[in-house]
Amino acid sequence: MAPFPAQCDQTLKGHKGPVNDVCYNKTGQYCLSAGRDRSVRLWNPLTGMLLHTYAGHGRDVLGVAVATDNARIASCGVDRAVILWDVGSGEILRRYTAHWERVNAVDFNEEATVLVSGSFDATLRLWDCRSSNFSPMQVIEACKDSIMSVQVKGPEIVAGCADGKVRIFDIRMGKILQDYIGPAITCARLSKDGHCVLVSTLDNTARLMDKANGTLLNEFKGHRHTEYKIESTMTNTDAHVVSGSEDGSIYIWDVLEGSLVSTLKSHEGMVTTIDYHPSDVAMVSAGEDGCIRVWS
């Protein structure tokens, strides 16, 4: 078995215009995409079948996340709304509209009781999915610029911010860890083991940082990333780093060596979003051309 994906098995077509975000559900059986065409779509990545289209946003959808039970999804976008959906019926369960600017990213906590959204208004907002109160239960205003990425793991929220800092908020302890990287951050994601943070910045570089003390463990270069929101992620074994690029390729590096081991080309235009399968050697990528590619 290859250590990382090498071929494109499926192309999922249906979005009109660019795809801004793509992710697997928790089992990796399905994938979700968020597009400029104001829709969120649910796909079977193996058969390439479109299973459902969720329409309810007034503008581009920028982010999508899946609850642990796979029964609900959340999306956010340019219309400043965060929407909680029922996967099966396609019904809107909650619509949260307290952000003042576009909402770039959204994620659930482990129990899927709380939603966390990060916005261009430089705030993180926490929403109680069970309450009928549609105001945020907490607003975090520690960031100085647009929050580009949000990931929740245990009691921690990892926020990648355009002011060049990665911030990790421990909600239980009320503590903040900050690491100043420098250039604007478009994506910050934890490794599978939770000990490292992979940070993509607008200087053609992805960096792997030690979460506990902020040490730079390795740098990954070769891709083009100077002006758009490009995502990177680690494989489910933490052995390789995968990133999109403004030149339309997908770049894969060895984590320990920092060396480029593969370049996958199939998209027309930028590859902006990427997600790795929770257990298999597989991934999904998407971007400017509106197609979602499934790799194995």
Secondary structure, 3 states (H helix, E strand, C coil): CCCCCCCEEEEECCCCCCEEEEEECCCCCCEEEEECCCEEEEEECCCCEEEEEEECCCCCEEEEEECCCCCEEEEEECCCCEEEEECCCCCEEEEECCCCCCEEEEEECCCCCEEEEEECCCCEEEEECCCCCCCCCEEECCCCCCEEEEEEECCEEEEEECCCEEEEEECCCCEEEEEECCCCEEEEEECCCCCEEEEEECCCEEEEEECCCCCEEEEEECCCCCCCCCCEEECCCCCEEEECECCCEEEEEECCCCCEEEEEECCCCCEEEEEECCCCCCEEEEECCCCEEEEC
